[in-house]
Amino acid sequence: MSKLENKIEARHRNLFDVLNEQKYTVDYFQREYSWGEKHIEELVTDLTSGFLSEYTPGDKREQGEQYNNYYLGPFVVSSRDGKRSIIDGQQRLTSLTLFLIYLNNLQKDLKFSEKIEPMIFSELRGSKSFNITVEERIPCLEGLFNQGEYVPSADDDESTSNMAERYQDIARAFPDELKNDAFPFFIDWLRYNVIMVEIIAYSDENAYTMYSLVKEIRGKELLDLQVLLGQKLHDMKESFSDMGAFRMHGQNKRFVKFLLARITAWCELQAGMGTNFVTYYQPTSGKPFEVEHIWADKFSRHKDEFEQEHEFQNYRNRLGDLVLLPRCTNQSYGDQPYEQKKAHYVKENLLVKSLCPLAYENNPNFLKLQTVLELPFRPHDTFKKEDVETRQELYQLICERIWPDNLADTEMA
């Protein structure tokens, strides 16, 4: 194998660089497009809410350079003879193409003229072709691009029919609050602030090695995942100083559960309890744990602090508003106001119990977290916006204790 064939590159690229006048084929074994309604709705909701959390009406377009980025994850391509084949990530890239086609059609109704087309197809010597090329999908993409709809024929495969359905799901999921002057700002943000990690291999062998590694990371379980993600945090060489706005979204739910399981287990270990990471991440017996919002999904209860629902949802998904609860417990009182939930929380794990005043009575092992480790635990009689921020700061400090600069000196509880 030559030096070039043995080379693997990985780099951050914004969506404009990934798709604008770029050509990809799809590896034969990756050609099936299988995303369902839930997947596409999560993608559209995450992207639009991510933008809305940055945008303020009245902003100038150049201010968009200061908006936070949104990380969409890795994709793997094999590069041979100047041609790129998608080995992993085809579901997201195809979904993004469908989204861009919808946005391009929508802007005609809104009387905007943003340059979206080069991210969908490119032209060479007068001939247009879609940037992600799968021959059997071309009629579907042409129909969606030109008419905004496609009626599958009996000869179409399941992937093509699925693409036509997902396009309609996108149209239903796209929020009305972006169908106004915010639209060009959203297109800018989508182009330049949505980031993917492009992994390029110059041989099929290395490409499928990277494909297997990406799949392995996605499928990691229990302690292997704990060690892997712990090392990842260390390798990033980043502090937790930017954790203040960290929130859960459709693409990181697994990691959020990992993080909460790790925090919960660490706190109980310091308090002399016999639980561990496995207890909360994937118990071998008993009820599985789920990520629970402290705030119920009831915007009407929080209009005193939020004018817009997307602002409420942004705060509701912040780490400081999240805990782990057993599945049935989560389902039984998840919609109750905090003041009613609080009575149940005192029966749960230590991190949840710490919301309640009773946790601080006659509990010297828990109080050690406050006194010896100097962690700012405190009870919360009510749970408002400021309380979410306070818990977020607490979680950040706990993470800094679990993952100090020298990870090698840290016990993996």
C-alpha positions as CSV (number, residue, x, y, z in Angstrom):
1,M,0.0,0.0,0.0
2,S,1.4,3.4,-1.0
3,K,1.8,6.3,1.5
4,L,-1.2,8.0,-0.1
5,E,-3.4,4.8,0.1
6,N,-2.4,4.4,3.8
7,K,-3.4,8.0,4.6
8,I,-6.5,8.9,6.6
9,E,-7.6,12.5,7.1
10,A,-10.1,13.9,9.5
11,R,-11.2,17.5,9.6
12,H,-14.1,19.8,10.6
13,R,-16.0,21.2,7.7
14,N,-19.1,23.3,7.6
15,L,-22.1,22.2,5.6
16,F,-21.3,24.6,2.7
17,D,-17.8,23.0,2.3
18,V,-19.3,19.5,2.5
19,L,-22.0,20.0,-0.2
20,N,-21.4,23.1,-2.3
21,E,-20.6,21.9,-5.8
22,Q,-19.1,18.6,-4.4
23,K,-19.7,15.2,-5.9
24,Y,-20.3,12.0,-4.0
25,T,-21.4,8.6,-5.0
26,V,-22.9,6.2,-2.4
27,D,-21.3,2.9,-1.7
28,Y,-23.4,0.0,-3.0
29,F,-23.8,-1.5,0.5
30,Q,-24.9,1.9,1.9
31,R,-27.5,2.8,-0.7
32,E,-30.6,2.1,1.3
33,Y,-32.3,5.2,2.6
34,S,-34.1,4.1,5.7
35,W,-34.8,7.2,7.9
36,G,-38.3,7.3,9.3
37,E,-40.5,10.2,10.2
38,K,-39.1,10.5,13.7
39,H,-35.5,10.8,12.5
40,I,-36.2,13.5,9.9
41,E,-38.4,15.5,12.4
42,E,-35.6,15.3,15.0
43,L,-33.1,16.6,12.5
44,V,-35.3,19.5,11.4
45,T,-36.3,20.4,14.9
46,D,-32.8,20.3,16.3
47,L,-31.4,22.4,13.5
48,T,-34.2,25.0,13.6
49,S,-34.2,25.2,17.4
50,G,-30.4,25.4,17.4
51,F,-30.6,28.4,15.1
52,L,-33.5,30.1,17.0
53,S,-31.5,29.9,20.3
54,E,-28.8,32.1,18.6
55,Y,-30.9,34.4,16.5
56,T,-32.5,37.6,17.7
57,P,-34.9,39.6,15.5
58,G,-33.1,42.8,14.4
59,D,-29.7,41.1,14.1
60,K,-27.6,42.1,11.1
61,R,-26.5,39.2,8.9
62,E,-22.8,39.7,9.7
63,Q,-23.6,39.1,13.3
64,G,-24.3,35.5,12.3
65,E,-20.5,34.9,12.4
66,Q,-20.8,35.1,16.2
67,Y,-23.6,32.4,16.5
68,N,-22.6,29.2,18.1
69,N,-21.9,26.2,15.9
70,Y,-24.0,23.0,15.8
71,Y,-22.1,19.7,15.4
72,L,-23.8,17.1,13.3
73,G,-21.3,14.2,13.7
74,P,-18.9,12.4,11.4
75,F,-19.2,10.9,7.9
76,V,-16.7,8.6,6.1
77,V,-15.7,8.8,2.5
78,S,-13.4,6.8,0.3
79,S,-11.4,8.9,-2.2
80,R,-10.0,7.1,-5.2
81,D,-9.0,8.7,-8.6
82,G,-10.5,12.0,-7.5
83,K,-13.9,10.5,-6.9
84,R,-15.5,10.3,-3.4
85,S,-17.8,7.5,-2.3
86,I,-19.8,7.8,1.0
87,I,-19.1,4.9,3.2
88,D,-20.9,6.1,6.3
89,G,-23.2,9.1,6.9
90,Q,-25.4,8.7,3.8
91,Q,-28.6,8.9,5.9
92,R,-27.8,12.3,7.2
93,L,-26.3,13.7,3.9
94,T,-29.3,12.5,1.9
95,S,-31.7,14.0,4.5
96,L,-29.8,17.3,4.4
97,T,-30.2,17.3,0.6
98,L,-33.9,16.8,1.0
99,F,-34.0,19.6,3.5
100,L,-32.1,21.9,1.2
101,I,-34.4,21.1,-1.7
102,Y,-37.4,22.0,0.5
103,L,-35.7,25.3,1.6
104,N,-35.0,26.1,-2.0
105,N,-38.6,25.6,-2.9
106,L,-39.8,27.5,0.1
107,Q,-37.7,30.6,-0.6
108,K,-39.5,31.0,-4.0
109,D,-42.8,31.4,-2.1
110,L,-41.1,33.7,0.4
111,K,-39.5,35.8,-2.4
112,F,-36.0,35.2,-1.3
113,S,-33.1,34.3,-3.6
114,E,-30.4,32.7,-1.4
115,K,-27.8,30.5,-3.3
116,I,-29.0,27.1,-2.1
117,E,-28.9,25.3,-5.4
118,P,-25.1,24.7,-5.6
119,M,-25.4,22.6,-2.4
120,I,-28.0,20.4,-4.1
121,F,-26.6,20.0,-7.6
122,S,-23.7,21.4,-9.7
123,E,-23.3,22.0,-13.4
124,L,-20.5,21.0,-15.8
125,R,-20.5,22.0,-19.5
126,G,-24.2,22.8,-19.4
127,S,-25.1,19.5,-17.7
128,K,-26.6,19.5,-14.2
129,S,-26.2,16.6,-11.8
130,F,-27.1,16.1,-8.1
131,N,-24.2,16.3,-5.7
132,I,-25.1,13.0,-4.1
133,T,-25.5,10.6,-7.1
134,V,-27.6,7.5,-7.0
135,E,-29.0,6.8,-10.4
136,E,-32.3,5.2,-9.3
137,R,-33.1,8.3,-7.1
138,I,-32.6,10.9,-9.8
139,P,-36.3,11.1,-11.0
140,C,-37.4,11.5,-7.3
141,L,-34.9,14.3,-6.7
142,E,-35.9,16.0,-9.9
143,G,-39.6,15.9,-9.1
144,L,-39.0,17.3,-5.6
145,F,-36.7,20.0,-6.9
146,N,-38.9,21.1,-9.7
147,Q,-42.4,20.5,-8.4
148,G,-42.0,20.1,-4.7
149,E,-43.5,16.6,-4.8
150,Y,-42.9,13.1,-6.2
151,V,-45.4,10.3,-6.6
152,P,-43.5,7.0,-6.5
153,S,-44.2,4.5,-9.2
154,A,-44.5,0.7,-8.9
155,D,-40.9,0.4,-10.2
156,D,-39.4,2.6,-7.5
157,D,-37.5,1.0,-4.7
158,E,-38.3,1.4,-1.1
159,S,-35.6,4.1,-0.6
160,T,-37.0,6.3,-3.3
161,S,-40.5,6.0,-1.8
162,N,-39.1,6.8,1.6
163,M,-37.4,9.9,0.3
164,A,-40.6,11.3,-1.1
165,E,-42.4,10.7,2.3
166,R,-39.6,12.3,4.3
167,Y,-39.7,15.4,2.1
168,Q,-43.3,15.9,3.1
169,D,-42.4,15.3,6.8
170,I,-39.8,18.1,6.4
171,A,-42.5,20.5,5.1
172,R,-44.7,19.7,8.1
173,A,-41.9,20.0,10.7
174,F,-40.4,23.3,9.5
175,P,-41.6,26.0,11.9
176,D,-43.6,29.0,10.7
177,E,-41.4,31.4,12.7
178,L,-38.6,30.9,10.2
179,K,-40.9,31.8,7.2
180,N,-40.1,35.5,7.5
181,D,-37.1,37.8,7.7
182,A,-35.3,35.2,9.7
183,F,-35.1,32.8,6.7
184,P,-31.8,34.2,5.1
185,F,-30.2,34.2,8.6
186,F,-31.1,30.5,8.9
187,I,-29.6,29.7,5.5
188,D,-26.4,31.4,6.5
189,W,-26.3,29.5,9.8
190,L,-27.0,26.2,8.1
191,R,-24.2,26.8,5.6
192,Y,-21.5,28.1,7.9
193,N,-22.4,27.1,11.4
194,V,-23.5,23.5,11.0
195,I,-20.3,21.4,11.3
196,M,-19.5,17.8,10.3
197,V,-16.3,15.8,10.8
198,E,-15.2,14.5,7.4
199,I,-13.1,11.4,7.6
200,I,-11.3,10.7,4.3
201,A,-9.6,7.4,3.5
202,Y,-7.6,6.8,0.3
203,S,-8.1,3.1,0.1
204,D,-11.2,0.9,0.5
205,E,-9.5,-1.0,3.2
206,N,-8.9,2.0,5.4
207,A,-12.4,3.4,4.5
208,Y,-14.1,0.3,5.9
209,T,-11.8,0.3,8.9
210,M,-13.0,3.8,9.7
211,Y,-16.6,2.8,9.0
212,S,-16.3,0.0,11.5
213,L,-14.7,2.3,14.0
214,V,-17.5,4.9,13.7
215,K,-20.1,2.1,14.1
216,E,-18.2,0.8,17.1
217,I,-18.3,4.1,18.8
218,R,-22.1,4.5,18.1
219,G,-22.7,1.0,19.5
220,K,-20.5,1.0,22.6
221,E,-22.1,-0.3,25.7
222,L,-21.5,0.0,29.5
223,L,-17.9,0.3,30.8
224,D,-16.3,0.2,27.3
225,L,-18.3,3.2,26.4
226,Q,-17.4,4.9,29.6
227,V,-13.7,4.5,29.1
228,L,-14.0,5.4,25.4
229,L,-16.0,8.6,26.0
230,G,-13.9,9.5,29.0
231,Q,-10.8,9.3,26.9
232,K,-12.5,11.3,24.2
233,L,-13.2,14.1,26.6
234,H,-9.5,14.0,27.6
235,D,-8.2,13.9,24.1
236,M,-10.2,16.9,23.1
237,K,-8.1,18.9,25.6
238,E,-11.0,21.2,26.3
239,S,-12.1,22.5,29.7
240,F,-15.7,22.4,30.8
241,S,-15.8,26.2,30.7
242,D,-18.2,26.3,27.8
243,M,-20.6,23.8,29.4
244,G,-23.0,26.6,30.5
245,A,-25.3,26.2,27.4
246,F,-24.8,22.5,26.9
247,R,-28.2,20.9,26.1
248,M,-29.7,17.6,24.9
249,H,-30.9,17.3,21.3
250,G,-31.8,14.5,19.0
251,Q,-28.3,13.7,18.0
252,N,-26.7,13.5,21.5
253,K,-29.2,11.7,23.7
254,R,-27.0,8.7,24.2
255,F,-24.1,10.9,25.4
256,V,-26.3,12.8,27.7
257,K,-27.5,9.6,29.4
258,F,-23.8,8.5,29.7
259,L,-22.9,11.8,31.3
260,L,-25.8,11.8,33.8
261,A,-25.0,8.1,34.6
262,R,-21.4,9.0,35.3
263,I,-22.2,12.1,37.4
264,T,-24.9,10.2,39.4
265,A,-22.6,7.2,40.1
266,W,-19.7,9.4,41.0
267,C,-21.7,11.3,43.6
268,E,-23.0,8.2,45.2
269,L,-19.5,6.7,45.3
270,Q,-18.3,9.7,47.2
271,A,-21.2,9.3,49.6
272,G,-20.2,5.7,50.3
273,M,-23.0,4.1,48.4
274,G,-22.6,0.8,46.5
275,T,-23.9,1.9,43.0
276,N,-21.8,2.4,39.9
277,F,-22.0,3.6,36.3
278,V,-23.6,0.3,35.1
279,T,-26.4,0.8,37.7
280,Y,-27.6,3.8,35.8
281,Y,-26.4,3.4,32.3
282,Q,-27.7,-0.1,31.6
283,P,-28.6,-2.1,34.7
284,T,-28.4,-5.9,34.4
285,S,-31.6,-6.2,36.4
286,G,-34.5,-4.0,37.4
287,K,-36.0,-1.1,35.6
288,P,-33.8,0.8,33.1
289,F,-33.2,4.5,33.7
290,E,-34.2,7.2,31.3
291,V,-33.3,10.9,31.0
292,E,-36.1,12.9,32.7
293,H,-36.7,16.7,32.4
294,I,-37.4,18.4,35.7
295,W,-39.7,20.8,33.9
296,A,-42.7,19.1,32.2
297,D,-43.2,20.0,28.6
298,K,-45.7,22.7,29.5
299,F,-44.7,26.1,28.1
300,S,-47.8,27.7,29.6
301,R,-46.4,27.2,33.1
302,H,-43.3,29.3,32.3
303,K,-44.6,32.3,30.4
304,D,-43.5,34.5,33.3
305,E,-39.9,33.8,32.3
306,F,-40.0,33.1,28.5
307,E,-41.8,35.0,25.7
308,Q,-41.1,32.3,23.0
309,E,-41.6,28.6,23.3
310,H,-38.3,27.8,21.6
311,E,-36.5,29.7,24.3
312,F,-38.3,27.6,26.9
313,Q,-37.4,24.4,25.1
314,N,-33.8,25.4,24.9
315,Y,-33.6,25.9,28.7
316,R,-35.7,22.8,29.3
317,N,-33.1,20.7,27.4
318,R,-30.2,22.1,29.3
319,L,-28.2,19.6,31.4
320,G,-29.2,21.4,34.6
321,D,-32.9,20.5,34.0
322,L,-32.1,16.8,33.4
323,V,-31.8,13.8,35.8
324,L,-32.1,10.0,35.5
325,L,-35.2,8.2,36.8
326,P,-36.4,4.6,36.4
327,R,-38.6,4.2,33.4
328,C,-42.0,3.6,35.1
329,T,-41.3,6.4,37.6
330,N,-40.5,8.8,34.8
331,Q,-43.8,7.9,33.0
332,S,-45.9,8.2,36.2
333,Y,-45.3,11.8,37.2
334,G,-43.3,13.3,34.3
335,D,-46.1,15.9,33.5
336,Q,-46.5,17.1,37.1
337,P,-45.3,20.5,38.2
338,Y,-41.9,20.5,40.0
339,E,-43.6,21.3,43.4
340,Q,-45.5,18.0,43.1
341,K,-42.6,16.0,41.7
342,K,-40.4,17.1,44.5
343,A,-42.1,14.8,47.0
344,H,-41.3,11.8,44.8
345,Y,-37.7,12.9,44.1
346,V,-36.7,12.2,47.7
347,K,-37.0,8.5,47.1
348,E,-34.7,8.5,44.0
349,N,-30.9,8.4,43.4
350,L,-28.7,10.9,45.3
351,L,-28.4,13.4,42.4
352,V,-32.2,13.6,42.1
353,K,-32.7,13.6,45.9
354,S,-30.3,16.5,46.3
355,L,-33.1,18.8,44.9
356,C,-35.1,18.1,48.2
357,P,-34.4,19.6,51.7
358,L,-34.7,16.1,53.3
359,A,-31.5,15.0,51.6
360,Y,-29.6,17.5,53.8
361,E,-30.9,16.2,57.1
362,N,-28.9,13.6,59.1
363,N,-26.9,12.5,56.0
364,P,-23.2,13.1,56.8
365,N,-22.0,11.1,53.9
366,F,-23.9,13.3,51.4
367,L,-22.9,16.5,53.2
368,K,-19.3,15.5,52.6
369,L,-19.9,16.5,49.0
370,Q,-20.7,20.0,50.2
371,T,-18.0,20.4,52.9
372,V,-15.0,18.3,51.9
373,L,-15.4,18.4,48.1
374,E,-16.8,21.9,48.2
375,L,-19.5,21.2,45.7
376,P,-22.4,23.7,45.8
377,F,-25.3,21.3,46.4
378,R,-28.4,23.0,47.7
379,P,-32.2,22.2,47.8
380,H,-34.6,23.9,45.5
381,D,-38.1,24.8,46.8
382,T,-39.1,25.9,43.3
383,F,-37.4,25.3,40.0
384,K,-37.1,28.4,37.8
385,K,-34.8,29.5,35.1
386,E,-32.2,30.6,37.6
387,D,-32.4,27.1,39.2
388,V,-31.6,25.4,35.9
389,E,-28.5,27.6,35.6
390,T,-27.5,26.8,39.2
391,R,-27.8,23.0,38.6
392,Q,-25.9,23.4,35.3
393,E,-23.0,25.0,37.2
394,L,-23.1,22.2,39.8
395,Y,-22.9,19.5,37.0
396,Q,-20.0,21.4,35.4
397,L,-18.1,21.4,38.7
398,I,-18.8,17.7,39.2
399,C,-17.5,17.0,35.6
400,E,-14.3,18.9,36.4
401,R,-13.8,16.6,39.4
402,I,-14.5,13.5,37.4
403,W,-12.3,14.5,34.5
404,P,-9.5,16.7,35.8
405,D,-6.6,17.7,33.5
406,N,-4.8,14.5,34.3
407,L,-7.3,11.8,33.5
408,A,-4.8,9.1,34.3
409,D,-5.1,10.0,38.0
410,T,-8.9,9.6,38.0
411,E,-10.6,6.5,39.2
412,M,-13.3,5.4,36.7
413,A,-16.0,4.5,39.2
